Amino acid sequence: MTRPDSAAIRLHSTSPEITAAIAVRLARHCPDAAVVYLEGDLGAGKSVFARAFLQALGVGGPIKSPTYTLIETYVLPDGRDAVHMDLYRIADPDELDYLALDGVLERLRVMLVEWPQRGTGRLPPADLVLALAFEDDGRMLQMHAGSARGEAWLRAFGQAN
């Protein structure tokens, strides 16, 4: 999933607010049709990150967790779609065939996928892989590029103030 030559960006978060601020900053540089895999244990902050990221792209109103629906799609102000998927509850990647992802990809601005390992072989490749892990006093967020587009995204993110 990650490119062997891509450098990781590691950031420390001591609160959900800091995790959200990192998501907002990353969203500012989001390329078109981006695919982001969100990895980490239950409670690591994947949903906090996803909500803040989607709000930063212009999603108004409530952002529902796709834990039971598997997928939530939001129309952004520019008319394209932001997709948030949570694959925790699927048992087999073949279950994704019922979600008709090909249609989703036509108007895609960004796709955020929690628990992407459960959809192996059925998901588009990641431009960015974000791993969230528990640390003593918070979370470690580690970002790796999965494509050339992801590498450019991380460069822009790293250069921003």
C-alpha positions in Angstrom: 0.0 0.0 0.0 2.8 2.4 0.7 5.5 3.3 -1.8 8.8 1.9 -0.7 10.5 5.2 -1.5 8.0 7.5 0.3 9.0 9.2 3.5 6.6 9.1 6.4 5.3 12.1 8.2 4.9 11.5 11.9 2.8 13.8 14.1 1.9 13.5 17.8 -1.6 14.4 19.0 -2.5 14.7 22.7 -6.2 15.4 22.1 -9.1 14.9 19.7 -8.8 18.7 18.9 -5.2 18.3 17.8 -6.1 15.3 15.7 -8.9 17.3 14.1 -6.5 20.3 13.4 -4.2 17.9 11.6 -7.1 16.6 9.5 -8.1 20.2 8.6 -4.6 21.0 7.5 -4.3 17.8 5.4 -7.7 18.5 3.8 -6.5 22.0 2.6 -4.1 20.2 0.3 -6.3 17.3 -0.8 -5.9 16.5 -4.5 -8.9 15.5 -6.7 -10.1 11.9 -6.5 -7.9 11.1 -3.5 -8.2 7.8 -1.7 -7.1 7.8 2.0 -6.8 4.6 4.1 -7.3 5.2 7.8 -5.7 2.5 9.9 -5.6 1.9 13.6 -7.3 0.2 16.5 -10.7 0.9 17.8 -10.7 4.3 19.5 -7.5 5.5 17.9 -9.1 8.5 16.3 -10.0 7.5 12.8 -13.6 8.8 13.0 -12.4 12.1 14.7 -10.0 12.6 11.8 -12.6 11.7 9.2 -15.2 14.1 10.5 -12.8 17.0 10.7 -11.4 16.3 7.3 -14.9 16.2 5.7 -16.0 19.4 7.5 -12.9 21.1 6.2 -13.9 20.1 2.7 -17.3 21.8 3.2 -19.6 19.0 4.4 -22.3 20.8 6.3 -24.7 19.3 8.8 -24.2 16.1 10.7 -21.5 13.6 9.6 -22.9 10.2 10.4 -20.6 7.3 11.2 -20.7 4.6 8.5 -20.2 1.9 11.0 -23.5 0.2 10.2 -24.2 1.5 6.7 -20.6 0.9 5.5 -20.7 4.0 3.3 -21.8 7.6 3.6 -21.6 9.9 0.7 -21.7 13.7 1.0 -22.1 16.2 -1.9 -19.5 19.0 -1.5 -20.0 22.6 -2.4 -18.2 22.0 -5.8 -20.7 19.2 -6.7 -18.3 16.3 -6.2 -18.7 13.6 -3.6 -16.8 12.9 -0.4 -17.1 9.3 0.6 -16.6 7.9 4.1 -16.4 4.1 4.5 -16.1 2.0 7.6 -15.4 -1.6 6.8 -15.1 -2.9 10.4 -18.2 -5.0 10.1 -17.6 -6.8 6.9 -16.4 -10.4 7.0 -15.3 -10.7 3.3 -14.0 -8.2 0.8 -16.6 -9.6 -1.7 -19.3 -7.9 0.3 -18.0 -4.6 -1.2 -19.4 -5.7 -4.6 -22.9 -4.7 -3.3 -21.8 -1.1 -2.7 -21.4 -0.3 -6.4 -18.2 1.6 -5.9 -17.7 2.2 -9.6 -20.6 4.7 -9.6 -19.2 6.4 -6.5 -15.8 6.9 -8.2 -17.2 8.9 -11.1 -17.8 12.1 -9.0 -15.2 11.5 -6.4 -13.4 14.3 -4.6 -12.1 12.1 -1.8 -12.7 8.6 -0.3 -11.8 8.0 3.3 -11.7 4.3 4.2 -11.6 3.0 7.8 -10.4 -0.6 8.2 -9.2 -0.8 4.6 -7.5 -4.2 5.2 -11.0 -5.7 5.3 -11.6 -4.6 1.7 -8.3 -5.8 0.2 -8.6 -6.4 -3.5 -11.9 -4.5 -3.8 -10.9 -1.0 -3.0 -9.1 1.6 -5.2 -5.4 1.9 -4.2 -4.6 4.5 -1.6 -3.0 7.8 -2.4 -2.3 8.2 1.3 -2.2 5.8 4.2 -2.8 7.4 7.7 -2.1 5.1 10.6 -3.2 6.2 14.1 -1.7 4.5 17.1 -2.0 4.9 20.8 1.0 6.5 22.6 1.5 7.2 26.3 -0.1 10.6 26.3 -2.1 10.6 23.1 -1.8 9.3 19.5 0.9 9.0 16.9 -0.3 9.8 13.4 1.9 8.5 10.6 1.2 9.3 7.0 2.7 7.4 4.0 2.2 8.1 0.3 0.7 5.2 -1.7 1.0 7.0 -5.0 2.8 9.8 -6.8 -0.3 12.0 -6.1 0.0 11.1 -2.4 3.7 12.0 -2.4 2.9 15.5 -3.9 0.1 15.8 -1.3 2.4 15.1 1.6 5.0 17.5 0.2 2.4 20.3 0.1 1.2 19.3 3.6 4.8 19.4 4.9 5.6 22.8 3.4 2.4 24.4 4.7 2.4 26.4 7.9 
